[in-house]
Structures are given as structure tokens and as C-alpha cells.
Amino acid sequence: MCLRKSAPWMEQIDERILEFLYDDGWASPSILAREAGIEASKGRVSDRCHRLEYAGFVASVHGDMYEITRWGQLYLEGEVDAEHQPTPTVERALR
């Protein structure tokens, strides 16, 4: 198991989102909230997806569907330090 280098803004839900997308390819916040073992509302998952997108770890593919990016994969593999990615704030992530 690799040691992931998270950033202070990251939460455990972000790890679950990235892991699900890594395994399943793509999903919407509602699918993630329902099937990824994430105990959070669709709105909360959507907010985290926006933040992960701003940081470059996920990309919107169509509507509210997301897929993991190469940066997200490298993060999960312990090759990318999340502190070196853009820091999402509510204002930045929701623009």
C-alpha cells in the first residue's frame, strides 16, 4: 500500500470519491452518494467533486458526470503531493 500525500483541504470523502472513480471509470454525485459507500448527501458529494476538479484530480465529462484524471490516479498511487495542486475554496471551486 502506498502512502498518499494529501493536502489540508482534503477530507476522507475525497479519497472515497477518487477510489470509486478509479475502479468504476465515471459517476455522478448521486451515484457516488448511493453506491460508493459514502455517507453523505448528493449535494455534499457534488461540492467535493467540484473541489477535486479544481485541484485537477477529477474532470467533468458530461453534465454532472465525473472521471478521475491522470493526476488523480497518480495521487492515489502516492506519486503526487496534493499540497502542490491548486487549493480549492468554495469561491474557486464553484465558479
Residue frames as a rotation matrix with the C-alpha (Angstrom) as fourth column:
MET 1
0.581 0.814 0.000 0.00
0.814 -0.581 0.000 0.00
0.000 0.000 -1.000 0.00
CYS 2
-0.305 -0.710 0.635 1.36
0.693 -0.623 -0.363 3.41
0.653 0.329 0.682 -0.93
LEU 3
-0.294 0.137 -0.946 1.47
0.778 -0.541 -0.320 6.47
-0.555 -0.830 0.053 1.27
ARG 4
0.234 0.474 0.849 -0.77
0.855 -0.516 0.053 9.17
0.463 0.713 -0.526 -0.19
LYS 5
-0.763 -0.547 -0.344 0.24
0.637 -0.726 -0.258 12.78
-0.108 -0.416 0.903 0.23
SER 6
0.221 0.953 0.206 -2.98
0.943 -0.262 0.204 14.64
0.249 0.149 -0.957 1.00
ALA 7
-0.630 -0.299 0.717 -3.48
0.206 -0.954 -0.217 18.36
0.749 0.011 0.663 1.48
PRO 8
-0.961 0.229 -0.154 -5.08
0.104 -0.216 -0.971 20.12
-0.256 -0.949 0.183 4.47
TRP 9
-0.475 0.829 -0.295 -8.21
-0.861 -0.507 -0.039 20.88
-0.182 0.236 0.955 2.43
MET 10
-0.442 0.277 -0.853 -8.82
-0.435 0.765 0.474 17.20
0.784 0.581 -0.217 1.64
GLU 11
-0.043 0.531 0.846 -11.28
-0.961 0.209 -0.180 15.02
-0.272 -0.821 0.502 3.53
GLN 12
-0.623 -0.176 0.762 -11.83
-0.174 0.981 0.084 11.26
-0.763 -0.080 -0.642 3.75
ILE 13
0.454 0.869 0.195 -14.78
0.102 0.167 -0.981 11.61
-0.885 0.465 -0.013 1.36
ASP 14
0.465 -0.357 -0.810 -12.33
-0.841 -0.463 -0.280 12.81
-0.275 0.812 -0.515 -1.32
GLU 15
-0.657 -0.725 0.205 -10.37
-0.662 0.686 0.303 9.56
-0.360 0.063 -0.931 -1.04
ARG 16
-0.301 0.625 0.720 -13.58
0.214 0.780 -0.588 7.50
-0.929 -0.023 -0.369 -1.41
ILE 17
0.693 0.550 -0.466 -14.64
-0.278 -0.393 -0.877 9.52
-0.665 0.737 -0.119 -4.47
LEU 18
0.087 -0.758 -0.646 -11.26
-0.989 -0.141 0.032 9.09
-0.115 0.636 -0.763 -6.15
GLU 19
-0.742 -0.367 0.561 -11.11
-0.387 0.918 0.089 5.37
-0.547 -0.151 -0.823 -5.33
PHE 20
0.127 0.875 0.467 -14.60
0.197 0.439 -0.877 4.78
-0.972 0.204 -0.117 -6.73
LEU 21
0.755 0.146 -0.639 -13.82
-0.512 -0.476 -0.715 6.68
-0.409 0.867 -0.284 -9.94
TYR 22
-0.302 -0.936 -0.183 -10.51
-0.920 0.236 0.314 4.84
-0.251 0.263 -0.932 -10.27
ASP 23
-0.726 0.038 0.687 -12.30
-0.058 0.992 -0.116 1.49
-0.686 -0.124 -0.717 -10.06
ASP 24
0.009 0.903 0.430 -15.51
0.585 0.344 -0.735 2.29
-0.811 0.258 -0.525 -11.95
GLY 25
-0.435 -0.287 0.853 -14.42
0.898 -0.201 0.391 4.89
0.059 0.937 0.345 -14.51
TRP 26
-0.821 0.222 0.526 -17.05
-0.113 -0.966 0.232 7.57
0.560 0.131 0.818 -14.04
ALA 27
-0.314 0.773 -0.552 -20.02
0.937 0.346 -0.047 8.52
0.155 -0.532 -0.833 -11.88
SER 28
0.004 0.412 0.911 -22.32
0.046 -0.910 0.411 11.35
0.999 0.041 -0.023 -10.91
PRO 29
-0.724 -0.244 0.646 -22.57
-0.571 -0.315 -0.759 12.71
0.389 -0.917 0.088 -7.36
SER 30
0.267 0.886 0.379 -25.87
-0.964 0.242 0.113 10.87
0.008 -0.395 0.919 -6.91
ILE 31
0.674 -0.117 -0.729 -24.28
-0.125 0.955 -0.269 7.55
0.728 0.273 0.629 -7.94
LEU 32
-0.416 -0.909 -0.027 -21.32
-0.035 0.046 -0.998 8.23
0.909 -0.415 -0.051 -5.65
ALA 33
-0.482 0.290 0.827 -23.58
-0.854 -0.366 -0.369 9.08
0.196 -0.884 0.424 -2.71
ARG 34
0.552 0.827 0.106 -25.62
-0.834 0.547 0.075 5.94
0.004 -0.130 0.992 -3.27
GLU 35
0.951 -0.051 -0.306 -23.07
-0.051 0.947 -0.316 3.31
0.306 0.316 0.898 -4.32
ALA 36
0.182 -0.983 0.013 -19.58
-0.127 -0.037 -0.991 4.31
0.975 0.179 -0.132 -3.21
GLY 37
0.199 -0.071 -0.978 -20.13
0.869 0.475 0.142 3.67
0.454 -0.877 0.156 0.48
ILE 38
-0.832 -0.424 0.358 -20.04
0.269 -0.873 -0.407 7.40
0.485 -0.242 0.840 1.10
GLU 39
-0.059 0.819 -0.571 -22.32
0.998 0.039 -0.048 8.54
-0.017 -0.572 -0.820 3.88
ALA 40
-0.728 -0.132 -0.673 -23.04
0.150 -0.988 0.031 12.00
-0.669 -0.079 0.739 2.53
SER 41
0.386 0.913 -0.131 -25.76
0.143 -0.199 -0.970 13.76
-0.911 0.356 -0.207 0.59
LYS 42
0.417 -0.150 0.897 -25.63
0.907 0.129 -0.400 14.22
-0.056 0.980 0.190 -3.17
GLY 43
0.925 -0.016 0.379 -25.02
0.047 -0.987 -0.156 17.94
0.377 0.162 -0.912 -2.56
ARG 44
0.665 -0.718 0.207 -22.05
-0.428 -0.140 0.893 17.27
-0.612 -0.682 -0.400 -0.29
VAL 45
0.177 -0.579 0.796 -20.54
0.590 0.710 0.385 14.82
-0.788 0.401 0.468 -2.79
SER 46
0.661 0.130 0.739 -21.13
0.718 -0.398 -0.572 17.33
0.220 0.908 -0.356 -5.58
ASP 47
0.934 -0.338 0.115 -19.27
-0.358 -0.883 0.304 20.01
-0.001 -0.325 -0.946 -3.60
ARG 48
0.337 -0.848 0.409 -16.32
-0.184 0.367 0.912 17.67
-0.923 -0.382 -0.033 -3.06
CYS 49
0.306 -0.183 0.934 -16.28
0.853 0.489 -0.184 16.75
-0.423 0.853 0.305 -6.77
HIS 50
0.912 0.029 0.409 -16.09
0.233 -0.858 -0.457 20.45
0.338 0.513 -0.789 -7.67
ARG 51
0.709 -0.687 0.161 -13.14
-0.584 -0.443 0.680 20.87
-0.396 -0.576 -0.715 -5.31
LEU 52
0.171 -0.641 0.748 -11.40
0.241 0.763 0.599 17.79
-0.955 0.078 0.285 -6.68
GLU 53
0.603 0.098 0.792 -11.99
0.797 -0.034 -0.603 19.10
-0.033 0.995 -0.098 -10.19
TYR 54
0.953 -0.258 0.156 -10.42
-0.248 -0.965 -0.080 22.45
0.171 0.038 -0.984 -9.32
ALA 55
0.392 -0.838 0.378 -7.40
-0.558 0.110 0.823 20.61
-0.732 -0.534 -0.424 -7.90
GLY 56
-0.048 -0.399 -0.916 -7.11
-0.993 0.115 0.001 18.63
0.105 0.910 -0.402 -11.14
PHE 57
-0.758 -0.286 0.586 -7.94
-0.458 0.873 -0.167 15.20
-0.464 -0.396 -0.793 -9.68
VAL 58
-0.232 0.724 0.650 -11.26
0.656 0.610 -0.445 14.68
-0.718 0.323 -0.616 -11.48
ALA 59
-0.966 -0.006 -0.257 -12.76
-0.184 -0.681 0.708 16.04
-0.180 0.732 0.657 -14.68
SER 60
-0.009 1.000 -0.001 -16.35
-0.335 -0.004 -0.942 16.68
-0.942 -0.008 0.335 -15.68
VAL 61
-0.847 -0.334 0.413 -17.13
0.207 0.508 0.836 14.51
-0.489 0.794 -0.361 -18.70
HIS 62
-0.656 0.705 0.268 -20.78
0.198 -0.183 0.963 15.33
0.728 0.685 -0.020 -19.33
GLY 63
0.433 0.857 0.281 -23.29
-0.055 -0.286 0.957 17.18
0.900 -0.430 -0.077 -17.20
ASP 64
0.488 -0.238 0.840 -22.62
-0.866 -0.249 0.433 16.17
0.106 -0.939 -0.327 -13.62
MET 65
0.970 -0.232 -0.067 -20.63
0.231 0.973 -0.012 13.05
0.068 -0.004 0.998 -14.53
TYR 66
0.529 -0.842 0.105 -17.01
-0.833 -0.492 0.256 12.89
-0.164 -0.223 -0.961 -13.37
GLU 67
0.856 -0.410 -0.316 -13.99
0.290 0.885 -0.363 10.74
0.429 0.219 0.877 -14.14
ILE 68
0.645 -0.712 -0.279 -10.62
0.263 -0.136 0.955 10.54
-0.718 -0.689 0.099 -12.47
THR 69
0.848 -0.445 -0.289 -7.74
-0.500 -0.488 -0.715 12.31
0.177 0.751 -0.636 -14.21
ARG 70
0.386 -0.812 -0.439 -4.16
0.331 0.566 -0.755 11.14
0.861 0.146 0.487 -14.56
TRP 71
-0.434 -0.515 0.740 -3.28
-0.466 -0.575 -0.673 13.50
0.771 -0.636 0.010 -11.66
GLY 72
0.348 0.667 0.658 -5.95
-0.930 0.157 0.332 11.79
0.118 -0.728 0.675 -9.56
GLN 73
0.899 -0.081 -0.430 -4.56
0.023 0.990 -0.140 8.38
0.437 0.116 0.892 -10.43
LEU 74
-0.055 -0.998 -0.002 -1.04
0.201 -0.009 -0.980 9.50
0.978 -0.055 0.201 -9.57
TYR 75
-0.189 0.077 0.979 -2.31
-0.853 -0.507 -0.125 10.87
0.487 -0.859 0.162 -6.26
LEU 76
0.782 0.574 0.244 -3.89
-0.621 0.680 0.390 7.52
0.058 -0.456 0.888 -5.38
GLU 77
0.737 -0.578 -0.350 -0.61
0.367 0.777 -0.511 5.80
0.567 0.248 0.785 -6.28
GLY 78
0.715 -0.435 -0.548 1.30
0.503 -0.224 0.835 8.13
-0.485 -0.872 0.059 -3.93
GLU 79
-0.111 -0.798 0.592 3.15
0.993 -0.063 0.102 9.85
-0.044 0.599 0.799 -6.77
VAL 80
-0.226 0.123 0.966 1.56
0.318 -0.928 0.193 13.31
0.921 0.351 0.171 -6.45
ASP 81
-0.740 -0.030 -0.672 1.55
0.656 -0.253 -0.711 15.52
-0.149 -0.967 0.207 -3.37
ALA 82
0.162 0.933 0.320 -1.89
0.947 -0.238 0.214 17.15
0.276 0.268 -0.923 -3.19
GLU 83
0.375 -0.064 -0.925 -0.38
0.547 -0.790 0.277 20.19
-0.748 -0.610 -0.261 -1.48
HIS 84
-0.686 -0.690 -0.233 1.23
0.171 -0.464 0.869 21.10
-0.708 0.556 0.436 -4.82
GLN 85
-0.449 0.645 0.618 -2.13
0.857 0.114 0.503 21.14
0.254 0.756 -0.604 -6.60
PRO 86
-0.603 0.316 0.733 -4.31
-0.175 -0.948 0.265 24.26
0.779 0.032 0.627 -6.79
THR 87
-0.927 0.269 -0.261 -6.11
0.325 0.229 -0.918 24.78
-0.187 -0.936 -0.299 -3.47
PRO 88
-0.402 0.854 0.331 -9.87
0.446 -0.133 0.885 24.79
0.800 0.503 -0.328 -3.96
THR 89
-0.930 0.334 -0.152 -12.01
-0.022 -0.465 -0.885 27.18
-0.366 -0.820 0.440 -1.98
VAL 90
-0.074 0.974 0.215 -15.77
0.617 0.214 -0.757 27.48
-0.784 0.076 -0.617 -2.23
GLU 91
0.444 0.247 -0.861 -15.40
-0.330 -0.848 -0.414 30.59
-0.833 0.468 -0.295 -4.40
ARG 92
-0.432 -0.716 -0.548 -12.82
-0.804 0.032 0.593 28.98
-0.407 0.697 -0.590 -6.70
ALA 93
-0.896 0.013 0.443 -14.40
0.095 0.982 0.162 25.55
-0.433 0.187 -0.882 -6.99
LEU 94
-0.090 0.976 0.196 -17.91
0.669 0.205 -0.714 26.78
-0.738 0.067 -0.672 -7.75
ARG 95
-0.189 -0.027 -0.982 -17.02
-0.477 -0.871 0.116 29.29
-0.859 0.490 0.152 -10.48
